[in-house]
Amino acid sequence: MEALPELYTIFQGEVATVTEYGAFIKIPGCRRQGLVHRTHMSSCRVDKPSEIVDVGDKVWVKLIGKEMKDGKVKLSLSMKVVNQGTGKDLDPNNVSLDQDERKKRTFRDYTSQKITLEAVLNTVCKKCGCKGHFAKECFMQPGGTKYSLIPEEEEEEVTAAGCEREKKPNMAEESSRKRKK
């Protein structure tokens, strides 16, 4: 088996082929090639790799991944973490590579799972003034959802006290009217 470069080593390779998804780079000292995906060609978005590199170009690359698939070793390379003029490592601690890896996490589909809420909405309807629902779901609307509201004990006491206060000023007003006459 051929001696492959160590992970995260930087070397200069020659572009063997350019595809729509990236470029294959010949690794010096062995017959293998590695892929620079178009997302690793530049820190800017690359739509066409052929605009960045041509066959036969010499480019600086960093080995960022080795993967065994179907008995073959697949090598991932990156151009964006290496200065193309000097070959200097722009990401010596591999921080941006870790960030790129986190972005690739798989998306889970949660649409089949139902969510049930066991809470009352802390809102007041603009149509009827009742708590716990929105105006679009108001039972006053034809075809709206029917709700039965249970008043809390504190609210009942406040409402009752408010009614008694309203009655007392009315009696006082009546007695003052009688005196004036």
VENSULVEN-V828910 format. One record per residue. N is the residue number from 1. RES is the residue in three letters. PHI is phi as a letter, one per 40 degrees, with the letter a starting at -180 (none if undefined). Layout:
BEGIN
n: [N N]
res: [RES RES]
phi: [PHI PHI]
END
This chain:
BEGIN
n: [1 2 3 4 5 6 7 8 9 10 11 12 13 14 15 16 17 18 19 20 21 22 23 24 25 26 27 28 29 30 31 32 33 34 35 36 37 38 39 40 41 42 43 44 45 46 47 48 49 50 51 52 53 54 55 56 57 58 59 60 61 62 63 64 65 66 67 68 69 70 71 72 73 74 75 76 77 78 79 80 81 82 83 84 85 86 87 88 89 90 91 92 93 94 95 96 97 98 99 100 101 102 103 104 105 106 107 108 109 110 111 112 113 114 115 116 117 118 119 120 121 122 123 124 125 126 127 128 129 130 131 132 133 134 135 136 137 138 139 140 141 142 143 144 145 146 147 148 149 150 151 152 153 154 155 156 157 158 159 160 161 162 163 164 165 166 167 168 169 170 171 172 173 174 175 176 177 178 179 180 181]
res: [MET GLU ALA LEU PRO GLU LEU TYR THR ILE PHE GLN GLY GLU VAL ALA THR VAL THR GLU TYR GLY ALA PHE ILE LYS ILE PRO GLY CYS ARG ARG GLN GLY LEU VAL HIS ARG THR HIS MET SER SER CYS ARG VAL ASP LYS PRO SER GLU ILE VAL ASP VAL GLY ASP LYS VAL TRP VAL LYS LEU ILE GLY LYS GLU MET LYS ASP GLY LYS VAL LYS LEU SER LEU SER MET LYS VAL VAL ASN GLN GLY THR GLY LYS ASP LEU ASP PRO ASN ASN VAL SER LEU ASP GLN ASP GLU ARG LYS LYS ARG THR PHE ARG ASP TYR THR SER GLN LYS ILE THR LEU GLU ALA VAL LEU ASN THR VAL CYS LYS LYS CYS GLY CYS LYS GLY HIS PHE ALA LYS GLU CYS PHE MET GLN PRO GLY GLY THR LYS TYR SER LEU ILE PRO GLU GLU GLU GLU GLU GLU VAL THR ALA ALA GLY CYS GLU ARG GLU LYS LYS PRO ASN MET ALA GLU GLU SER SER ARG LYS ARG LYS LYS]
phi: [none c c c c c c g c b a b b b c c a b b c b i b c b c c c g a c c b b b b c c c b c a c c c b c b c c c c b b c g c c b c b b c b a b b c b f g b c b b b b b c c c b c c c b g c c c b c c f c c c c c c c c c c d c c b c b c c c c b b b b b c c c a b c c c b g c c g a c c c b c c c c c g c c c b b c b c c c c c c c c c c c c c c c c c c c c c c c c c c c c c c c]
END
